[in-house]
Amino acid sequence: MATAAGVTRLTVYNQFGSRNGLLEAAFDALAVAGGMNDLASAMAIADPQGGLARLVMVFCGFWSSDDALAGLYAAAAIDKELANSLAARNERRRKALTVLVRRQGGRDEQCQRDVVDTLFALTSYAMFQMLNSTERNPDAICAMIQPLCEHVLAGK
C-alpha cells in the first residue's frame, strides 16, 4: 500500500499508527462518501418502523456507493485483520438495530435477539449483493428489503 502511494511504510505507520488505524481511516472515508452520516436521521425517528425504513435506505445507499466495497469484502475472506475490522464496523449496524427493536418493545430478550439477528442479515452487504447480482438498481433492492424488515420488526 505504501509503495503504491509513493511513501514509505514508516510514513504510513506514523500517520495512522498501525494497519488497523489505516483501515479505520479508510472505512471512515467510505462511510462519509457513502452517506452514513444520514444514519443519525434514521435513529432520530421516534417510530421504530419509520426509523428502520430510513436505516434500510441509508444502508442500501451505502452498499451501492462504492464498488470498492466488493473488493474489501472479498479481501476479508483471506485477511483476518481486515475481516475483524469489517466485523467490528458491522456490529455498529447491529447496535442501531437493537435500539430500534427495543423501541418497538413487547418481546422477551431472546425474541429481541432473534429479531435483531434477522434484521442484521436482511440489511447486510451480502444480502444487498445477492439482490444486486440480478441487475436491480439500489432503489429496487431497498423496496424489496424494507417490507421484509417491517414484517420482522412487527413480529409477522
Buried (B, 14 or more C-beta within 10 A) or exposed (E): EEEEEEEEEEEBBEEBEEBBEBBBEBBEEBBEEBBBEBBEEBBEBEEBBEBBBBBBBBBBBBBBBBEEBEEBBEEBEEBEEBBEBBEEBBEEBEEBBBEBBEBBEEBEEEEBEBBBEBBBEBBBBEBBBEBBEEEBEBEBBBBBBBEBBBEBBEEE
